[in-house]
Structures are given as C-alpha cells and as structure tokens.
Amino acid sequence: MSQDTPRYDAFTNRARSYELSIDVGSNLETQLDEADCEHTLASGMSCADQIGDLVGDEPMHVVELIAPD
C-alpha cells in the first residue's frame, strides 16, 4: 500500500490519522534502511503494518523466527 493511501490503521484506529502514524515512524524507516540485518521483527499488528508500509517489506513476528514451522 502506498504511503499516500489513507487506510484504517490499527495504530490509531482512524484512517485520518494514518499520515501521523507514518510521520511518527519516519525515523524508524531511516534506521531500518540503514540496518544491516537479516530479519525485521515486529510483535504487534500495528507495528508490522507500519513497518510494511514504510519499507515495503512485511516484518516477521518473533515467534516466526523462534519456531519457523
């Protein structure tokens, strides 16, 4: 989903606050882009959604890393 597309966002529970949640996460986007790591992890749905929207890649839940199958 494009950053320009407002949607229902679990972070705020309001579609109109989507831009705010992306602004709040902009520093995270920079850090993730600069990180040299094999996996990105997120423990919650709203965090996973925001990270996915910011960097275009869905993060893994920590349980998926610990117990992959």
Secondary structure, DSSP 8 states (H G I E B T S, - for coil): --TTS----TTTT-GGGHHHHHHHTHHHHHHHHH---S--B-SSHHHHHHHHHHHSS--B-HHHHH---
